[in-house]
């Protein structure tokens, strides 16, 4: 019994000693850290003011906590507040911080912000609230040489994770009035979750973005991407390949906003898309962007890889009335086509295709609208070196539901050609084959 009491006594003594040491070292680190913050703010002559109720350092947990943190500028245009800011370092980093009051290198970092509020006062007041933000980093960042080495890639593996929960944007009054309902305002201004994981592997020369997620009343998305590169700094970074997959959903569900006679009345529909892709590239990042759309389109065509995609949009509508409708009715394009702009509806737009071994299979390309109906399907062989030499194996284009003015324009075009377009009932039916730059159309001699 006496031995048990001795063992228990030793354990209690060690626990009490550890707690006292933790308290003592923590207090010492708190004083040094507060002195460092005060010194840095004075030396920087910052226009921002940093305040907090108290600062706590827990060496055992390698954790630093700020309560009721406030950051504001002298002009009173920016205000940031958080109930609690908690940072957790590696033990070696915390010892260095307690000893020297600063870090030369950062190895791990966990940050948690609770009830963060950001307000900006300019011409209009903007405010963003976050219930919770978690950021986790593992790797190595040379803090003392960060500015000098910012463009040089590290030789150490890096991992960064971010999770944001309960984001809410407070819109200016003018935007709220335009939306017109609290239900629509919620859809546009609230996000339940944003999160992603980024990893960097210098041995494989690989950067991946995994588990990128957005979950909100209006938008839901899940994306993962991986790319490999060559080069050791941003100025010579070349992307060698890019692969990934993703799903996206926009949920308008028939919500309406706007006034038909002033800015137009808009009905939101739904969008769904999914894709998988795998592209072999040899593309420099730091280079001038193409100066014209044609060049950009040619470059994107050359970078087509393998994969598949599905896209569906439905239920979008714009209604115009009064002076707005009258003013737009005199637009040359409206006069020429005879479009009824009192209600422009995009009922359905579907795209489904796959690419494999330089062959594109268009399973569906369908458009149903108040202006035109279009249905396309077919098979193409892609020549990435010369787009015009790409071959159409077979492609069927069906055009229907033309306005009277559009039919008149079509008749005039047929008179110039000296022949009529092939048709199937009321629809125009074009069957194409041959080179993409100059295809053959069955039933037409052009």
KOLROTI-380092 format. One record per residue (C-alpha): residue number from 1; residue in one letter; z, x, y. Coordinates in steps of 0.05 Angstrom, whole numbers, always signed. Layout:
BEGIN
<vogu NUM; "a"; <Z; X; Y>>;
...
END
This chain:
BEGIN
<vogu 1; "x"; <+0; +0; +0>>;
<vogu 2; "x"; <+18; +57; +47>>;
<vogu 3; "x"; <-50; +90; +35>>;
<vogu 4; "x"; <-86; +25; +52>>;
<vogu 5; "x"; <-46; +19; +117>>;
<vogu 6; "x"; <-64; +91; +134>>;
<vogu 7; "x"; <-139; +78; +121>>;
<vogu 8; "x"; <-137; +14; +163>>;
<vogu 9; "x"; <-100; +50; +218>>;
<vogu 10; "x"; <-151; +107; +219>>;
<vogu 11; "x"; <-209; +57; +222>>;
<vogu 12; "x"; <-176; +19; +279>>;
<vogu 13; "x"; <-162; +85; +316>>;
<vogu 14; "x"; <-236; +105; +308>>;
<vogu 15; "x"; <-259; +37; +333>>;
<vogu 16; "x"; <-213; +38; +393>>;
<vogu 17; "x"; <-233; +110; +408>>;
<vogu 18; "x"; <-306; +92; +404>>;
<vogu 19; "x"; <-296; +33; +451>>;
<vogu 20; "x"; <-258; +77; +501>>;
<vogu 21; "x"; <-312; +131; +497>>;
<vogu 22; "x"; <-366; +78; +505>>;
<vogu 23; "x"; <-329; +50; +566>>;
<vogu 24; "x"; <-318; +119; +597>>;
<vogu 25; "x"; <-389; +144; +585>>;
<vogu 26; "x"; <-417; +77; +608>>;
<vogu 27; "x"; <-378; +79; +674>>;
<vogu 28; "x"; <-401; +150; +686>>;
<vogu 29; "x"; <-473; +131; +673>>;
<vogu 30; "x"; <-467; +69; +718>>;
<vogu 31; "x"; <-443; +111; +777>>;
<vogu 32; "x"; <-498; +163; +768>>;
<vogu 33; "x"; <-551; +109; +760>>;
<vogu 34; "x"; <-527; +71; +822>>;
<vogu 35; "x"; <-526; +135; +862>>;
<vogu 36; "x"; <-596; +151; +838>>;
<vogu 37; "x"; <-623; +82; +857>>;
<vogu 38; "x"; <-591; +87; +927>>;
<vogu 39; "x"; <-620; +157; +936>>;
<vogu 40; "x"; <-690; +137; +913>>;
<vogu 41; "x"; <-692; +77; +959>>;
<vogu 42; "x"; <-671; +119; +1019>>;
<vogu 43; "x"; <-720; +176; +1004>>;
<vogu 44; "x"; <-777; +127; +994>>;
<vogu 45; "x"; <-760; +93; +1060>>;
<vogu 46; "x"; <-782; +30; +1024>>;
<vogu 47; "x"; <-797; -34; +1061>>;
<vogu 48; "x"; <-766; -71; +1001>>;
<vogu 49; "x"; <-692; -84; +991>>;
<vogu 50; "x"; <-661; -83; +921>>;
<vogu 51; "x"; <-595; -120; +909>>;
<vogu 52; "x"; <-555; -139; +847>>;
<vogu 53; "x"; <-484; -165; +833>>;
<vogu 54; "x"; <-467; -111; +782>>;
<vogu 55; "x"; <-496; -59; +736>>;
<vogu 56; "x"; <-470; -47; +665>>;
<vogu 57; "x"; <-487; +11; +618>>;
<vogu 58; "x"; <-471; +5; +544>>;
<vogu 59; "x"; <-482; +73; +510>>;
<vogu 60; "x"; <-470; +46; +440>>;
<vogu 61; "x"; <-526; -5; +448>>;
<vogu 62; "x"; <-566; +42; +493>>;
<vogu 63; "x"; <-571; -16; +542>>;
<vogu 64; "x"; <-570; -24; +618>>;
<vogu 65; "x"; <-560; -93; +648>>;
<vogu 66; "x"; <-569; -117; +720>>;
<vogu 67; "x"; <-541; -186; +738>>;
<vogu 68; "x"; <-569; -230; +793>>;
<vogu 69; "x"; <-624; -181; +813>>;
<vogu 70; "x"; <-659; -193; +880>>;
<vogu 71; "x"; <-719; -155; +907>>;
<vogu 72; "x"; <-746; -175; +976>>;
<vogu 73; "x"; <-786; -145; +1033>>;
<vogu 74; "x"; <-764; -138; +1105>>;
<vogu 75; "x"; <-815; -188; +1131>>;
<vogu 76; "x"; <-788; -242; +1085>>;
<vogu 77; "x"; <-857; -255; +1053>>;
<vogu 78; "x"; <-839; -234; +982>>;
<vogu 79; "x"; <-777; -255; +943>>;
<vogu 80; "x"; <-763; -238; +870>>;
<vogu 81; "x"; <-701; -261; +833>>;
<vogu 82; "x"; <-676; -255; +761>>;
<vogu 83; "x"; <-612; -280; +730>>;
<vogu 84; "x"; <-610; -219; +686>>;
<vogu 85; "x"; <-651; -156; +675>>;
<vogu 86; "x"; <-635; -118; +611>>;
<vogu 87; "x"; <-666; -51; +593>>;
<vogu 88; "x"; <-655; -16; +527>>;
<vogu 89; "x"; <-673; +58; +517>>;
<vogu 90; "x"; <-671; +106; +459>>;
<vogu 91; "x"; <-604; +143; +452>>;
<vogu 92; "x"; <-636; +208; +473>>;
<vogu 93; "x"; <-666; +176; +535>>;
<vogu 94; "x"; <-600; +143; +553>>;
<vogu 95; "x"; <-562; +209; +545>>;
<vogu 96; "x"; <-613; +243; +591>>;
<vogu 97; "x"; <-607; +186; +641>>;
<vogu 98; "x"; <-531; +191; +640>>;
<vogu 99; "x"; <-531; +267; +646>>;
<vogu 100; "x"; <-585; +278; +699>>;
<vogu 101; "x"; <-593; +209; +730>>;
<vogu 102; "x"; <-668; +209; +715>>;
<vogu 103; "x"; <-716; +213; +656>>;
<vogu 104; "x"; <-770; +266; +645>>;
<vogu 105; "x"; <-799; +228; +586>>;
<vogu 106; "x"; <-796; +156; +562>>;
<vogu 107; "x"; <-797; +146; +487>>;
<vogu 108; "x"; <-776; +74; +477>>;
<vogu 109; "x"; <-763; +17; +525>>;
<vogu 110; "x"; <-743; -56; +515>>;
<vogu 111; "x"; <-741; -100; +577>>;
<vogu 112; "x"; <-717; -172; +581>>;
<vogu 113; "x"; <-719; -215; +643>>;
<vogu 114; "x"; <-684; -282; +644>>;
<vogu 115; "x"; <-703; -337; +693>>;
<vogu 116; "x"; <-749; -295; +736>>;
<vogu 117; "x"; <-773; -327; +801>>;
<vogu 118; "x"; <-827; -298; +846>>;
<vogu 119; "x"; <-842; -329; +914>>;
<vogu 120; "x"; <-895; -307; +965>>;
<vogu 121; "x"; <-894; -336; +1035>>;
<vogu 122; "x"; <-960; -329; +1071>>;
<vogu 123; "x"; <-1006; -383; +1098>>;
<vogu 124; "x"; <-984; -425; +1039>>;
<vogu 125; "x"; <-923; -418; +994>>;
<vogu 126; "x"; <-935; -394; +923>>;
<vogu 127; "x"; <-880; -393; +870>>;
<vogu 128; "x"; <-880; -373; +797>>;
<vogu 129; "x"; <-822; -383; +749>>;
<vogu 130; "x"; <-812; -351; +680>>;
<vogu 131; "x"; <-759; -373; +631>>;
<vogu 132; "x"; <-761; -308; +593>>;
<vogu 133; "x"; <-802; -243; +591>>;
<vogu 134; "x"; <-796; -191; +536>>;
<vogu 135; "x"; <-831; -123; +538>>;
<vogu 136; "x"; <-825; -71; +483>>;
<vogu 137; "x"; <-853; -1; +484>>;
<vogu 138; "x"; <-852; +56; +433>>;
<vogu 139; "x"; <-887; +122; +442>>;
<vogu 140; "x"; <-883; +177; +495>>;
<vogu 141; "x"; <-896; +173; +570>>;
<vogu 142; "x"; <-886; +238; +610>>;
<vogu 143; "x"; <-855; +206; +672>>;
<vogu 144; "x"; <-853; +269; +714>>;
<vogu 145; "x"; <-928; +281; +704>>;
<vogu 146; "x"; <-950; +209; +700>>;
<vogu 147; "x"; <-991; +208; +765>>;
<vogu 148; "x"; <-1025; +275; +749>>;
<vogu 149; "x"; <-1038; +258; +676>>;
<vogu 150; "x"; <-1054; +183; +685>>;
<vogu 151; "x"; <-1127; +190; +664>>;
<vogu 152; "x"; <-1114; +237; +605>>;
<vogu 153; "x"; <-1103; +203; +537>>;
<vogu 154; "x"; <-1037; +218; +503>>;
<vogu 155; "x"; <-1033; +255; +436>>;
<vogu 156; "x"; <-976; +208; +416>>;
<vogu 157; "x"; <-982; +140; +383>>;
<vogu 158; "x"; <-964; +83; +431>>;
<vogu 159; "x"; <-944; +11; +418>>;
<vogu 160; "x"; <-934; -43; +471>>;
<vogu 161; "x"; <-914; -116; +460>>;
<vogu 162; "x"; <-906; -169; +513>>;
<vogu 163; "x"; <-881; -241; +506>>;
<vogu 164; "x"; <-877; -289; +565>>;
<vogu 165; "x"; <-845; -358; +555>>;
<vogu 166; "x"; <-839; -418; +600>>;
<vogu 167; "x"; <-886; -399; +657>>;
<vogu 168; "x"; <-891; -450; +713>>;
<vogu 169; "x"; <-932; -445; +777>>;
<vogu 170; "x"; <-912; -484; +838>>;
<vogu 171; "x"; <-976; -502; +875>>;
<vogu 172; "x"; <-983; -511; +950>>;
<vogu 173; "x"; <-982; -584; +973>>;
<vogu 174; "x"; <-1058; -584; +987>>;
<vogu 175; "x"; <-1074; -567; +914>>;
<vogu 176; "x"; <-1024; -619; +888>>;
<vogu 177; "x"; <-1057; -673; +930>>;
<vogu 178; "x"; <-1125; -654; +903>>;
<vogu 179; "x"; <-1102; -660; +831>>;
<vogu 180; "x"; <-1071; -727; +846>>;
<vogu 181; "x"; <-1024; -736; +787>>;
<vogu 182; "x"; <-962; -702; +758>>;
<vogu 183; "x"; <-993; -703; +688>>;
<vogu 184; "x"; <-1054; -664; +711>>;
<vogu 185; "x"; <-1010; -617; +753>>;
<vogu 186; "x"; <-970; -600; +691>>;
<vogu 187; "x"; <-1033; -584; +652>>;
<vogu 188; "x"; <-1056; -536; +705>>;
<vogu 189; "x"; <-990; -503; +723>>;
<vogu 190; "x"; <-949; -495; +659>>;
<vogu 191; "x"; <-957; -445; +602>>;
<vogu 192; "x"; <-911; -447; +542>>;
<vogu 193; "x"; <-927; -377; +517>>;
<vogu 194; "x"; <-968; -315; +531>>;
<vogu 195; "x"; <-961; -256; +483>>;
<vogu 196; "x"; <-999; -196; +455>>;
<vogu 197; "x"; <-989; -130; +419>>;
<vogu 198; "x"; <-1028; -67; +439>>;
<vogu 199; "x"; <-1028; -5; +396>>;
<vogu 200; "x"; <-1059; +64; +409>>;
<vogu 201; "x"; <-1074; +113; +353>>;
<vogu 202; "x"; <-1101; +180; +377>>;
<vogu 203; "x"; <-1112; +205; +306>>;
<vogu 204; "x"; <-1160; +148; +291>>;
<vogu 205; "x"; <-1184; +145; +364>>;
<vogu 206; "x"; <-1168; +71; +359>>;
<vogu 207; "x"; <-1141; +19; +407>>;
<vogu 208; "x"; <-1125; -51; +382>>;
<vogu 209; "x"; <-1103; -115; +415>>;
<vogu 210; "x"; <-1071; -160; +363>>;
<vogu 211; "x"; <-1039; -229; +365>>;
<vogu 212; "x"; <-1063; -243; +436>>;
<vogu 213; "x"; <-1040; -315; +445>>;
<vogu 214; "x"; <-1040; -367; +501>>;
<vogu 215; "x"; <-1007; -434; +488>>;
<vogu 216; "x"; <-1007; -486; +544>>;
<vogu 217; "x"; <-1020; -560; +555>>;
<vogu 218; "x"; <-1091; -544; +578>>;
<vogu 219; "x"; <-1112; -481; +540>>;
<vogu 220; "x"; <-1096; -453; +471>>;
<vogu 221; "x"; <-1125; -386; +450>>;
<vogu 222; "x"; <-1115; -333; +395>>;
<vogu 223; "x"; <-1152; -267; +397>>;
<vogu 224; "x"; <-1151; -200; +361>>;
<vogu 225; "x"; <-1195; -140; +377>>;
<vogu 226; "x"; <-1201; -68; +354>>;
<vogu 227; "x"; <-1245; -13; +384>>;
<vogu 228; "x"; <-1257; +61; +370>>;
<vogu 229; "x"; <-1275; +111; +423>>;
<vogu 230; "x"; <-1294; +183; +438>>;
<vogu 231; "x"; <-1270; +225; +497>>;
<vogu 232; "x"; <-1202; +246; +521>>;
<vogu 233; "x"; <-1198; +214; +591>>;
<vogu 234; "x"; <-1223; +153; +627>>;
<vogu 235; "x"; <-1281; +188; +661>>;
<vogu 236; "x"; <-1314; +206; +595>>;
<vogu 237; "x"; <-1289; +148; +552>>;
<vogu 238; "x"; <-1344; +120; +507>>;
<vogu 239; "x"; <-1335; +58; +464>>;
<vogu 240; "x"; <-1363; +71; +394>>;
<vogu 241; "x"; <-1351; +3; +362>>;
<vogu 242; "x"; <-1316; -63; +376>>;
<vogu 243; "x"; <-1295; -116; +327>>;
<vogu 244; "x"; <-1251; -177; +328>>;
<vogu 245; "x"; <-1243; -252; +322>>;
<vogu 246; "x"; <-1216; -308; +364>>;
<vogu 247; "x"; <-1206; -383; +374>>;
<vogu 248; "x"; <-1205; -420; +440>>;
<vogu 249; "x"; <-1191; -492; +458>>;
<vogu 250; "x"; <-1192; -526; +526>>;
<vogu 251; "x"; <-1158; -595; +524>>;
<vogu 252; "x"; <-1180; -637; +583>>;
<vogu 253; "x"; <-1174; -702; +542>>;
<vogu 254; "x"; <-1208; -745; +596>>;
<vogu 255; "x"; <-1161; -725; +653>>;
<vogu 256; "x"; <-1190; -742; +722>>;
<vogu 257; "x"; <-1181; -715; +792>>;
<vogu 258; "x"; <-1217; -715; +860>>;
<vogu 259; "x"; <-1247; -769; +904>>;
<vogu 260; "x"; <-1319; -789; +890>>;
<vogu 261; "x"; <-1339; -798; +964>>;
<vogu 262; "x"; <-1309; -733; +990>>;
<vogu 263; "x"; <-1307; -676; +939>>;
<vogu 264; "x"; <-1330; -714; +876>>;
<vogu 265; "x"; <-1290; -745; +820>>;
<vogu 266; "x"; <-1285; -700; +758>>;
<vogu 267; "x"; <-1269; -720; +687>>;
<vogu 268; "x"; <-1246; -663; +642>>;
<vogu 269; "x"; <-1269; -660; +571>>;
<vogu 270; "x"; <-1254; -614; +512>>;
<vogu 271; "x"; <-1280; -546; +491>>;
<vogu 272; "x"; <-1271; -512; +424>>;
<vogu 273; "x"; <-1299; -445; +403>>;
<vogu 274; "x"; <-1288; -393; +348>>;
<vogu 275; "x"; <-1322; -327; +336>>;
<vogu 276; "x"; <-1323; -264; +293>>;
<vogu 277; "x"; <-1360; -201; +314>>;
<vogu 278; "x"; <-1371; -129; +296>>;
<vogu 279; "x"; <-1412; -87; +344>>;
<vogu 280; "x"; <-1434; -14; +339>>;
<vogu 281; "x"; <-1436; +12; +410>>;
<vogu 282; "x"; <-1446; +77; +448>>;
<vogu 283; "x"; <-1425; +53; +516>>;
<vogu 284; "x"; <-1392; +92; +573>>;
<vogu 285; "x"; <-1337; +55; +610>>;
<vogu 286; "x"; <-1339; +92; +676>>;
<vogu 287; "x"; <-1410; +80; +698>>;
<vogu 288; "x"; <-1446; +39; +751>>;
<vogu 289; "x"; <-1458; -33; +733>>;
<vogu 290; "x"; <-1531; -57; +727>>;
<vogu 291; "x"; <-1560; -76; +795>>;
<vogu 292; "x"; <-1597; -138; +770>>;
<vogu 293; "x"; <-1586; -194; +720>>;
<vogu 294; "x"; <-1647; -175; +678>>;
<vogu 295; "x"; <-1621; -104; +665>>;
<vogu 296; "x"; <-1552; -130; +647>>;
<vogu 297; "x"; <-1583; -181; +599>>;
<vogu 298; "x"; <-1626; -128; +565>>;
<vogu 299; "x"; <-1566; -83; +555>>;
<vogu 300; "x"; <-1524; -139; +526>>;
<vogu 301; "x"; <-1581; -157; +479>>;
<vogu 302; "x"; <-1584; -85; +454>>;
<vogu 303; "x"; <-1509; -86; +440>>;
<vogu 304; "x"; <-1513; -148; +396>>;
<vogu 305; "x"; <-1476; -134; +332>>;
<vogu 306; "x"; <-1461; -176; +272>>;
<vogu 307; "x"; <-1418; -239; +270>>;
<vogu 308; "x"; <-1418; -313; +279>>;
<vogu 309; "x"; <-1397; -363; +332>>;
<vogu 310; "x"; <-1385; -438; +340>>;
<vogu 311; "x"; <-1379; -473; +406>>;
<vogu 312; "x"; <-1370; -547; +424>>;
<vogu 313; "x"; <-1362; -580; +492>>;
<vogu 314; "x"; <-1356; -655; +502>>;
<vogu 315; "x"; <-1336; -708; +552>>;
<vogu 316; "x"; <-1346; -675; +621>>;
<vogu 317; "x"; <-1368; -718; +679>>;
<vogu 318; "x"; <-1378; -715; +754>>;
<vogu 319; "x"; <-1382; -779; +797>>;
<vogu 320; "x"; <-1409; -778; +868>>;
<vogu 321; "x"; <-1409; -834; +919>>;
<vogu 322; "x"; <-1414; -850; +993>>;
<vogu 323; "x"; <-1437; -797; +1043>>;
<vogu 324; "x"; <-1429; -741; +993>>;
<vogu 325; "x"; <-1478; -774; +945>>;
<vogu 326; "x"; <-1526; -790; +1003>>;
<vogu 327; "x"; <-1525; -718; +1028>>;
<vogu 328; "x"; <-1538; -688; +960>>;
<vogu 329; "x"; <-1593; -738; +945>>;
<vogu 330; "x"; <-1638; -701; +994>>;
<vogu 331; "x"; <-1632; -635; +957>>;
<vogu 332; "x"; <-1704; -613; +936>>;
<vogu 333; "x"; <-1684; -606; +862>>;
<vogu 334; "x"; <-1655; -676; +860>>;
<vogu 335; "x"; <-1716; -706; +895>>;
<vogu 336; "x"; <-1764; -669; +848>>;
<vogu 337; "x"; <-1729; -687; +782>>;
<vogu 338; "x"; <-1705; -757; +800>>;
<vogu 339; "x"; <-1635; -744; +773>>;
<vogu 340; "x"; <-1585; -800; +784>>;
<vogu 341; "x"; <-1528; -761; +815>>;
<vogu 342; "x"; <-1481; -820; +820>>;
<vogu 343; "x"; <-1456; -800; +751>>;
<vogu 344; "x"; <-1474; -733; +718>>;
<vogu 345; "x"; <-1447; -730; +647>>;
<vogu 346; "x"; <-1446; -674; +597>>;
<vogu 347; "x"; <-1432; -715; +534>>;
<vogu 348; "x"; <-1440; -661; +482>>;
<vogu 349; "x"; <-1461; -588; +477>>;
<vogu 350; "x"; <-1458; -553; +410>>;
<vogu 351; "x"; <-1478; -482; +390>>;
<vogu 352; "x"; <-1472; -451; +321>>;
<vogu 353; "x"; <-1505; -385; +302>>;
<vogu 354; "x"; <-1496; -322; +260>>;
<vogu 355; "x"; <-1525; -252; +264>>;
<vogu 356; "x"; <-1533; -205; +205>>;
<vogu 357; "x"; <-1580; -145; +194>>;
<vogu 358; "x"; <-1614; -158; +261>>;
<vogu 359; "x"; <-1629; -230; +242>>;
<vogu 360; "x"; <-1603; -289; +283>>;
<vogu 361; "x"; <-1597; -356; +248>>;
<vogu 362; "x"; <-1590; -412; +299>>;
<vogu 363; "x"; <-1559; -467; +258>>;
<vogu 364; "x"; <-1550; -513; +318>>;
<vogu 365; "x"; <-1562; -512; +393>>;
<vogu 366; "x"; <-1554; -584; +416>>;
<vogu 367; "x"; <-1546; -613; +486>>;
<vogu 368; "x"; <-1535; -686; +503>>;
<vogu 369; "x"; <-1529; -702; +577>>;
<vogu 370; "x"; <-1547; -753; +630>>;
<vogu 371; "x"; <-1603; -706; +653>>;
<vogu 372; "x"; <-1635; -683; +587>>;
<vogu 373; "x"; <-1626; -681; +512>>;
<vogu 374; "x"; <-1643; -616; +477>>;
<vogu 375; "x"; <-1640; -597; +403>>;
<vogu 376; "x"; <-1657; -526; +379>>;
<vogu 377; "x"; <-1653; -494; +310>>;
<vogu 378; "x"; <-1688; -434; +279>>;
<vogu 379; "x"; <-1689; -363; +256>>;
<vogu 380; "x"; <-1704; -299; +296>>;
<vogu 381; "x"; <-1713; -226; +277>>;
<vogu 382; "x"; <-1683; -184; +334>>;
<vogu 383; "x"; <-1717; -120; +359>>;
<vogu 384; "x"; <-1662; -86; +400>>;
<vogu 385; "x"; <-1707; -31; +426>>;
<vogu 386; "x"; <-1758; -79; +455>>;
<vogu 387; "x"; <-1735; -151; +464>>;
<vogu 388; "x"; <-1805; -178; +475>>;
<vogu 389; "x"; <-1824; -154; +405>>;
<vogu 390; "x"; <-1769; -194; +372>>;
<vogu 391; "x"; <-1800; -241; +322>>;
<vogu 392; "x"; <-1791; -316; +317>>;
<vogu 393; "x"; <-1794; -333; +243>>;
<vogu 394; "x"; <-1788; -407; +259>>;
<vogu 395; "x"; <-1758; -444; +318>>;
<vogu 396; "x"; <-1758; -519; +331>>;
<vogu 397; "x"; <-1745; -546; +400>>;
<vogu 398; "x"; <-1737; -622; +410>>;
<vogu 399; "x"; <-1732; -649; +482>>;
<vogu 400; "x"; <-1715; -722; +495>>;
<vogu 401; "x"; <-1687; -773; +544>>;
<vogu 402; "x"; <-1727; -747; +604>>;
<vogu 403; "x"; <-1722; -781; +672>>;
<vogu 404; "x"; <-1785; -816; +698>>;
<vogu 405; "x"; <-1795; -760; +749>>;
<vogu 406; "x"; <-1789; -707; +695>>;
<vogu 407; "x"; <-1841; -743; +653>>;
<vogu 408; "x"; <-1887; -744; +713>>;
<vogu 409; "x"; <-1878; -669; +724>>;
<vogu 410; "x"; <-1892; -658; +650>>;
<vogu 411; "x"; <-1956; -699; +655>>;
<vogu 412; "x"; <-1981; -658; +713>>;
<vogu 413; "x"; <-1967; -594; +674>>;
<vogu 414; "x"; <-2005; -622; +614>>;
<vogu 415; "x"; <-2065; -637; +660>>;
<vogu 416; "x"; <-2065; -564; +683>>;
<vogu 417; "x"; <-2063; -541; +610>>;
<vogu 418; "x"; <-2117; -590; +590>>;
<vogu 419; "x"; <-2077; -612; +530>>;
<vogu 420; "x"; <-2014; -652; +513>>;
<vogu 421; "x"; <-1949; -625; +486>>;
<vogu 422; "x"; <-1936; -642; +413>>;
<vogu 423; "x"; <-1889; -701; +405>>;
<vogu 424; "x"; <-1849; -741; +356>>;
<vogu 425; "x"; <-1843; -812; +382>>;
<vogu 426; "x"; <-1814; -808; +453>>;
<vogu 427; "x"; <-1790; -736; +442>>;
<vogu 428; "x"; <-1828; -672; +456>>;
<vogu 429; "x"; <-1827; -629; +393>>;
<vogu 430; "x"; <-1844; -555; +398>>;
<vogu 431; "x"; <-1850; -512; +335>>;
<vogu 432; "x"; <-1852; -438; +353>>;
<vogu 433; "x"; <-1867; -374; +314>>;
<vogu 434; "x"; <-1891; -304; +327>>;
<vogu 435; "x"; <-1869; -253; +380>>;
<vogu 436; "x"; <-1813; -275; +426>>;
<vogu 437; "x"; <-1851; -248; +486>>;
<vogu 438; "x"; <-1912; -292; +471>>;
<vogu 439; "x"; <-1897; -343; +417>>;
<vogu 440; "x"; <-1946; -389; +382>>;
<vogu 441; "x"; <-1933; -464; +391>>;
<vogu 442; "x"; <-1959; -509; +336>>;
<vogu 443; "x"; <-2009; -559; +364>>;
<vogu 444; "x"; <-2019; -521; +430>>;
<vogu 445; "x"; <-2074; -472; +445>>;
<vogu 446; "x"; <-2042; -425; +496>>;
END
